[in-house]
Amino acid sequence: MIFTRWLVVFQHDKAPVDECLYVHKAKAQAKLESMPNKNKLEIKEMSLMNKELAEYLSKGIPALSEL
């Protein structure tokens, strides 16, 4: 399974502002709007997958299966 999550990140390097992953984009947007330096921030979409899927996919890529 692949999941979509949302982050509030700095525009200049795309580093997360805090350690929060938001399930709903609206929650990330609300967090962004509540921050004092929102003109330097943006919302980014992130995809997560479970470990079993990552292992399964990496078996098909020789360079990854050696890690």
C-alpha positions in Angstrom: 0.0 0.0 0.0 1.1 3.5 -0.7 -0.2 6.4 1.4 -0.2 10.1 0.7 0.7 12.5 3.4 1.3 16.3 3.6 4.1 18.3 5.1 4.7 22.0 5.8 8.2 22.7 4.4 10.6 25.6 3.9 10.6 26.8 0.3 14.4 27.2 0.0 15.4 23.6 0.8 12.1 21.7 1.2 13.1 20.6 4.7 10.1 19.9 7.0 9.2 22.7 9.5 8.2 20.3 12.2 7.9 16.5 12.5 4.2 16.4 11.6 2.8 14.4 8.7 -0.8 15.4 7.9 -3.3 12.9 6.6 -5.5 15.7 5.1 -4.1 18.5 3.0 -6.6 20.9 4.7 -4.9 20.3 8.1 -1.5 21.0 6.6 -2.9 24.2 5.1 -4.4 25.2 8.4 -1.0 24.7 10.1 0.7 26.8 7.4 -1.8 29.6 7.8 -1.2 29.7 11.5 2.5 30.2 11.2 4.1 33.6 11.4 6.5 33.1 8.4 4.1 31.5 6.0 5.5 33.4 3.0 8.7 31.3 3.4 6.8 28.0 3.6 4.8 25.7 1.4 2.8 22.4 1.4 4.4 19.4 -0.1 2.9 16.0 -0.8 4.7 12.9 0.3 4.1 9.2 -0.4 4.8 6.5 2.1 4.8 2.7 1.6 4.9 -0.2 4.1 8.1 -2.1 4.5 6.8 -5.3 2.9 6.0 -3.4 -0.3 9.4 -1.7 -0.3 11.1 -5.0 0.1 9.0 -6.6 -2.7 9.7 -3.7 -5.1 13.5 -3.7 -4.3 13.8 -7.4 -5.3 13.1 -6.4 -8.9 16.0 -3.8 -8.8 19.3 -5.6 -8.4 21.1 -2.5 -7.0 18.5 -2.2 -4.2 18.3 -5.8 -3.3 22.0 -5.8 -2.4 21.6 -3.1 0.3 
